[in-house]
Amino acid sequence: MIASLRGKVASRGINNVVVDVQGVGYEVALSLSSLESIPQDGEVFLHVYTAMRENALELYGFATQGEKALFELLLKVGGIGPKTSLIILSGISPEGFRRAVLEGDVHKLMAIPGIGKKSAERIILELKDKITKLSTQASFAQGKHTAETLEADIVSSLLNLGYKERLAESVAHKVVKGSEPGISLGAAIKAALKELMQ
């Protein structure tokens, strides 16, 4: 079971990336938000979900552990497989998805391509309690803790890119402090990298 990958970006597709790990290329499917948050080239670290099929092994990658946790929750919903889960996470941010489920917002989920009314209702029914439980954890807490979680995710991403811990923490704090509430991780990482390049 492959749980994570660290290597160089060999190539990028519309919804996947090939990660070169010591000469072996791993094709990993990504959500749009994860794809946006990883560098165009250079080193990358991805949390990975391995899907075993009869005649294939498929890898699904995530920039954050929080997005992977949501992906795994979606797989527990009847009729939703890995590819549909990835489409859902590409069509809505993790925080937007969490909020839609907690608020029972069927229409917001139906706005995601391929999700009809019955699927949206089933997602809300089956995941509301699980999302509530997950919301008490660091990855999805609200208010002040959201900023802290975002800061920690930025630091983690910068460390994975090879930056020193003290520098990563300083830049992450500056980006979070100067950003609008609700900024996505991808946008925050871009801002952090821009800050580092100055």
Secondary structure by P-SEA (a helix, b strand, c coil): cccccccccccccccbbbbbcccbbbbbbbcaaaaaacccccbbbbbbbbbbcccbbbbbbbccaaaaaaaaaaaacccccaaaaaaaaaaccaaaaaaaaaacaaaaaaacccccaaaaaaaaaacaaaaaaaaaccccccaaaaaaaaaaaaaaaaaaacccaaaaaaaaaaaaaaccccccaaaaaaaaaaaaac
